[in-house]
Amino acid sequence: MRKEIVLVTGANGEVGHGLIPYLSEHGKVHIVAMDIHPLEESLKKYCYHFILGDILDTIMLGRLVFEYDIHTIYHLASILSTRAEYNPEAAHRVNVEGTLNLLRLAVEQSQWQKRPVKFLYPSSIAVYGLPSLETKAKAGRVSETEWLNPTTMYGCNKLYCEHLGRYHAVYYKQLVRNNDEPCCIDFRCVRYPGLISAVTLPAGGTSDYGPEMIHHAAQGTPYKCFVRKESRLPFMVMPDAIKALVKLAESPIDSLTRHIYNVTSFSLSAGDILGLVKDAFPKVEVDFEPDRPRQQIVDSWPADIDDTAACRDWNWKPDYDVSRSFSKYLIPGITQRYIAGAE
Ligand code: SER
């Protein structure tokens, strides 16, 4: 008998750090984790097996089809927006070709198991592209289908992969498939706002000024914020990001009316974040020194997103509003992290 497993790519990343312990503690599942770097020590105890490998390695992925019964894939591996702008072609390879490889793996697994494999995919507010600050101010809470003109390679990649997922779920090989054959994969996607974790620092994102400001304050080091004080984005803390992904994964398929769902928690300007941080760390030193290209990216992302569909279809509701996020999660968690001596 082949082992039934959940596959998690990008295991060492921010979301992986939250998801793997959660799945292991709540899900009673065997996790096979994959990452291009060795698995972080703290995650090892939660994983049944770890694969050191690249999602572009199709031979390695092919072997997995024969080794395991993969019933769910959380495909987290990705190159974020700032990093992707330094090497757009490499980002395209990882973000798009890598996702296509995982979708192919899911199709093969579904055919093997004769049931659709669940494919959970985190997308992002980077899929949006608002043409001006006036439009951003007027747009308000942006729905899943508006303003989809991304200005970053990462945003283009995420938007296209949302479509690839939908294609694989509904239209895959539509001309050669028998009508009575079930669809191949069960693709489900959440579009995240900027994520903030108390445990890990983000790497290579453009919404990172939020988490960076908080982590610097807790360490007592000055921070140069690369956007204007007024810049506003939607944010969410990591426990809610994990909750959204897992809740969507667990929802009965009949309740879902879309493949892609916005989820959000609160919307803050960079100045608002500083205010909240100051309450906890009054000596915090932050200078606002906008970096034009990164500022433009943030200006093109919505100030808030509309998650009505997720609330309606699968009872999405964040556990942490802004005040609880800071008082019960971020400030105690981050303080603890640096007391414990993390870098
Ligand atoms: N946090 C991501 C980034 O900044 C956006 O979702 O790239």
Boltz pocket constraint, residues with backbone or C-beta under 6 A from the ligand:
constraints:
  - pocket:
      binder: B
      contacts: [[A, 80], [A, 81], [A, 82], [A, 123], [A, 124], [A, 125], [A, 126], [A, 154], [A, 192], [A, 193], [A, 194], [A, 195], [A, 204], [A, 205], [A, 206], [A, 207], [A, 208]]
      max_distance: 6.0
